[in-house]
Amino acid sequence: MVNIRKLQPAWVDHRTDIPQWICTGIAYAVAEWAVLERELEELIRILMDGEIQQVRILVNNMNVRTRVQTAANLIQALMVLKKLKRRDRNPT
């Protein structure tokens, strides 16, 4: 049987010298990602013509990839049912 010694706490060296511009860039990316998730949630709400609370419950554990796929599926369903207005079909 292998005898593994307990590692001393000093072996981990946490970096605290990350440049400010990297920290700012990471914060900006996180904020933009949150905006993207919120806008996709709003798109799904509009396509479903649902209440905010219901859609928030629906998309609660969805990641961005799933939200995009859900929005695409809803758009396709509306096109098949001919419920998508002509002005909404063409980007301006």
ChimeraX attribute file (.defattr): number of C-alpha atoms within 10 A of each C-alpha:
attribute: neighborCount
match mode: 1-to-1
recipient: residues
	/A:1	3
	/A:2	4
	/A:3	5
	/A:4	6
	/A:5	6
	/A:6	6
	/A:7	8
	/A:8	7
	/A:9	7
	/A:10	7
	/A:11	7
	/A:12	8
	/A:13	7
	/A:14	7
	/A:15	6
	/A:16	6
	/A:17	6
	/A:18	8
	/A:19	8
	/A:20	9
	/A:21	9
	/A:22	10
	/A:23	11
	/A:24	11
	/A:25	11
	/A:26	12
	/A:27	12
	/A:28	12
	/A:29	12
	/A:30	12
	/A:31	11
	/A:32	12
	/A:33	13
	/A:34	13
	/A:35	12
	/A:36	13
	/A:37	18
	/A:38	14
	/A:39	12
	/A:40	18
	/A:41	24
	/A:42	16
	/A:43	17
	/A:44	24
	/A:45	20
	/A:46	14
	/A:47	18
	/A:48	14
	/A:49	10
	/A:50	12
	/A:51	10
	/A:52	14
	/A:53	9
	/A:54	11
	/A:55	17
	/A:56	16
	/A:57	9
	/A:58	13
	/A:59	18
	/A:60	10
	/A:61	10
	/A:62	14
	/A:63	10
	/A:64	17
	/A:65	9
	/A:66	12
	/A:67	18
	/A:68	17
	/A:69	11
	/A:70	19
	/A:71	19
	/A:72	14
	/A:73	13
	/A:74	16
	/A:75	18
	/A:76	13
	/A:77	14
	/A:78	15
	/A:79	14
	/A:80	10
	/A:81	9
	/A:82	10
	/A:83	10
	/A:84	15
	/A:85	10
	/A:86	9
	/A:87	8
	/A:88	8
	/A:89	10
	/A:90	7
	/A:91	5
	/A:92	5
